[in-house]
């Protein structure tokens, strides 16, 4: 019954769907080893680190980097296998081979979707034992050369079954409710998250917030688009009146006849990462593309 995690997510999302420039960090690393030493893409998505990160015969998704671009985390699994967070770091000017993070030290069977916080002090991730049952947000604190013991987040966020947690520059935490099929956020109150709010958008899961909360990336199916039956990547821009724009499809430069999921933005604001289910057997690889595919869509009456 434990099939690929993302096949069930797509099913869940489908059930619930029926019925520019962000400020860039000028201090970002320009190290030649940034982004695993890969040649940067332009406006056409490319497979990221083929044979190393994007490996044939395995699902890969949900990639995240530290602000200095010297650590990388991504999720992967083989069909009917455990969900695993892999990590790699720059050591002696070279990236280490990706290996399992195992944040909970086996206390939870599955770990996935690890995102480094904007201040680099935490790594938020999802852990669970039983699918559709106990998916919760956890975190580890960064120590000098390691992580703390994993801690289940003490927040109303975890009163639900949830995943895909990532934060804005001010620490507000965004996540997806699996049970509701919606994106929510929890304002940061001195490092705690005592309340949650629905993000008032038309649809979307795997919500990834920009550092300044001026746009939100999601994947989903627009029920008004009869031509598209697969999941695509969309962007919502925050408007000057405080509302979110209509969902804007990133277009054929990003989306294809295959399903695209799990969008994320790099800390320097330069690249969009996502997964595409186009590998033989319906598996996914991680792709990346210039974030200009997002910024050029920004409405004139949105927050800049």
C-alpha positions in Angstrom: 0.0 0.0 0.0 3.0 2.3 0.5 3.4 3.5 -3.1 5.5 6.4 -4.1 4.8 9.3 -1.8 4.2 11.8 -4.6 1.7 9.7 -6.5 -0.5 9.8 -3.4 0.1 13.6 -3.1 -1.0 14.2 -6.6 -4.1 12.1 -6.0 -4.8 14.1 -2.8 -4.3 17.4 -4.6 -6.6 16.4 -7.5 -9.4 15.6 -5.1 -9.1 18.9 -3.4 -8.8 20.9 -6.6 -12.0 19.6 -8.2 -15.4 21.1 -7.0 10.0 41.4 -10.7 12.7 40.7 -9.0 13.0 39.6 -5.4 15.8 41.2 -3.4 18.9 39.3 -4.1 21.6 38.7 -1.5 24.8 40.5 -2.7 26.8 38.4 -0.2 25.9 35.1 -1.8 28.8 32.8 -2.5 30.3 33.1 -6.0 32.4 30.0 -5.3 33.0 28.0 -8.4 31.7 25.0 -6.4 28.3 26.7 -5.9 25.4 24.5 -7.0 27.4 21.3 -7.0 29.8 22.7 -9.6 27.1 22.5 -12.3 27.0 24.9 -15.2 24.1 27.3 -14.6 21.1 27.0 -16.8 19.4 29.8 -18.8 15.7 30.0 -19.5 15.4 26.3 -20.4 15.2 23.9 -17.5 18.0 21.3 -17.2 18.4 18.2 -15.1 20.4 19.0 -12.0 23.6 17.0 -11.4 22.6 14.0 -13.4 23.9 10.7 -12.1 24.8 12.3 -8.7 21.6 14.0 -7.5 19.2 13.1 -10.2 19.8 9.4 -10.4 17.9 7.1 -12.8 15.6 4.7 -11.0 14.9 7.0 -8.0 12.5 9.8 -7.2 14.2 13.0 -6.3 12.5 16.2 -5.1 12.5 19.1 -2.7 16.0 20.5 -2.9 17.4 23.2 -0.5 20.7 25.0 -0.1 22.4 26.9 2.7 22.8 30.7 2.2 26.5 30.3 1.5 25.7 27.6 -1.1 28.0 25.2 0.6 25.4 22.7 1.8 22.7 20.9 -0.1 19.7 18.8 1.0 17.2 16.9 -1.2 14.7 14.1 -0.8 14.7 10.8 -2.7 13.4 7.3 -2.7 12.9 4.3 -4.8 9.3 3.1 -5.3 7.9 1.5 -2.2 11.0 2.5 -0.3 11.7 4.8 2.6 11.6 8.6 2.1 15.2 9.8 2.7 16.8 13.2 3.1 20.2 13.3 1.4 22.8 15.9 2.1 26.1 17.1 0.7 28.5 19.8 1.7 31.6 21.5 0.4 34.7 20.1 2.0 38.2 21.0 0.9 36.6 22.9 -2.0 34.8 19.8 -3.2 31.3 18.5 -2.7 31.0 15.3 -0.7 29.0 12.4 -2.1 25.3 12.8 -1.1 24.5 10.6 1.9 21.5 10.0 4.2 21.0 12.7 6.9 18.9 10.6 9.3 17.9 13.5 11.5 15.7 11.5 13.8 18.2 8.7 14.2 15.5 6.2 13.3 12.8 7.5 15.7 10.7 8.1 12.6 10.7 5.8 9.6 10.5 8.4 6.9 12.1 11.8 6.6 11.6 14.2 3.7 11.6 17.8 2.4 14.4 19.3 4.4 14.6 23.1 4.0 17.3 25.3 5.4 15.9 28.3 7.2 16.8 31.8 5.9 19.0 32.5 8.8 20.7 29.1 8.4 20.1 28.2 12.1 17.5 25.5 11.5 16.6 22.8 9.1 12.9 22.2 8.9 11.7 18.8 7.6 8.8 16.4 7.6 8.9 13.0 9.4 6.3 10.3 9.6 5.8 6.6 10.2 2.4 5.9 8.6 1.3 7.5 5.4 -1.8 9.8 5.6 -1.6 9.6 9.4 1.3 11.3 11.3 3.2 13.6 8.9 4.5 16.4 11.1 7.0 19.2 10.9 10.2 18.7 12.7 13.5 20.6 12.9 17.1 20.3 13.9 19.2 23.2 15.1 22.6 23.8 13.5 25.6 23.1 15.7 29.1 23.9 14.8 29.8 20.8 12.7 26.5 18.9 13.1 22.9 19.2 14.0 21.0 18.9 17.3 18.7 16.1 18.1 15.5 16.3 16.0 12.6 18.2 17.7 8.9 17.9 16.7 7.7 21.5 16.3 5.5 22.5 19.2 2.8 24.4 17.3 -0.8 24.2 16.2 0.8 23.5 12.8 1.2 19.9 13.9 -2.5 19.5 15.0 -2.9 18.6 11.3 -1.1 16.2 9.0 1.3 18.5 7.2 4.5 18.8 5.1 6.7 21.1 2.9 7.6 23.6 5.5 9.8 26.6 4.6 10.3 30.0 6.0 10.5 33.6 4.9 13.3 36.0 5.9 11.3 37.1 9.0 10.9 33.5 10.1 7.2 33.1 9.2 6.7 29.4 8.3 4.7 28.3 5.3 3.5 24.7 4.9 0.9 22.5 3.2 -2.0 20.8 5.0 -2.3 17.3 3.5 -5.8 16.9 4.9 -7.1 20.2 3.5 -5.0 20.3 0.3 -4.2 24.0 1.1 -1.2 26.2 1.9 -1.0 27.8 5.3 1.4 30.0 7.2 2.3 30.5 10.8 3.7 33.9 11.8 7.0 33.8 13.7 6.4 35.0 17.3 9.8 35.2 18.9 10.8 31.8 17.5 7.4 30.2 18.2 4.4 29.6 16.0 1.3 29.9 18.2 -1.2 30.5 15.4 -1.9 29.4 11.8 -3.6 31.1 8.9 -4.8 29.9 5.5 -3.0 31.5 2.6 -5.8 33.0 0.5 -5.0 31.7 -2.9 -7.1 29.8 -5.4 -5.2 26.5 -5.2 -1.8 25.0 -4.7 0.3 22.6 -2.7 4.0 22.5 -2.0 3.9 26.2 -1.4 7.4 27.8 -1.3 7.6 31.4 -0.1 10.1 34.0 -1.3 12.3 35.6 1.3 10.4 38.8 1.4 7.0 37.1 1.0 6.4 39.0 -2.3 5.6 35.8 -4.2 4.6 32.2 -3.6 5.4 29.2 -5.7 3.1 26.2 -5.8 2.2 23.2 -7.9 -1.2 22.1 -8.9 -3.9 21.9 -11.5 -5.9 24.9 -12.6 -9.5 23.7 -12.9 -10.2 26.5 -15.4 -7.5 25.1 -17.8 -9.2 22.2 -19.5 -6.0 21.5 -21.6 -3.8 20.6 -18.6 -4.4 17.4 -16.7 -1.0 17.2 -15.1 0.4 19.3 -12.2 2.2 22.5 -13.2 4.2 25.1 -11.4 2.4 28.4 -10.7 3.3 31.7 -9.0 1.2 34.1 -7.0 2.5 37.6 -6.5 1.6 39.7 -3.4 -0.3 42.8 -4.6 0.0 46.3 -3.2 -3.5 46.0 -1.6 -2.3 42.9 0.4 -4.1 40.2 -1.6 -2.5 37.5 -3.8 -2.7 37.7 -7.5 -4.4 35.2 -9.7 -2.3 32.0 -10.2 0.1 32.5 -13.1 1.3 29.4 -14.9 5.1 29.6 -15.5 4.4 28.5 -19.0 6.1 26.1 -21.4 9.5 27.2 -20.4 9.0 25.3 -17.2 5.9 23.2 -17.5 5.5 20.3 -19.8 3.1 17.5 -20.6 4.6 15.7 -17.5 3.9 16.6 -13.9 6.0 19.3 -12.3 6.1 19.5 -8.5 8.0 20.8 -5.4 9.2 24.2 -6.5 11.9 26.0 -4.5 14.0 29.1 -4.9 17.7 29.3 -4.2 19.0 31.6 -1.4 20.5 34.1 -3.9 17.3 34.3 -5.8 18.9 33.2 -9.1 17.4 29.8 -9.7 14.1 27.9 -9.6 14.3 24.2 -8.7 11.5 21.7 -9.2 10.8 18.0 -10.0 9.6 16.7 -13.3 8.1 13.2 -13.6 9.5 12.4 -17.0 12.0 9.6 -16.2 11.1 6.2 -17.6 8.7 4.5 -15.3 7.1 7.7 -14.2 10.0 8.6 -11.8 11.1 12.2 -11.2 14.3 14.1 -11.6 15.3 17.5 -10.2 15.5 20.3 -12.7 16.7 23.9 -12.4 16.2 27.0 -14.5 16.9 30.8 -14.2 14.5 32.4 -11.8 13.9 35.1 -14.5 11.0 32.8 -15.6 9.3 34.0 -12.4 10.4 37.6 -12.3 9.3 38.5 -15.8 5.7 37.6 -14.9 5.5 40.1 -12.1 2.4 42.4 -12.4 3.0 46.1 -12.3 0.7 46.5 -9.4 2.4 43.9 -7.2 4.8 44.5 -4.4 8.4 44.9 -5.6 
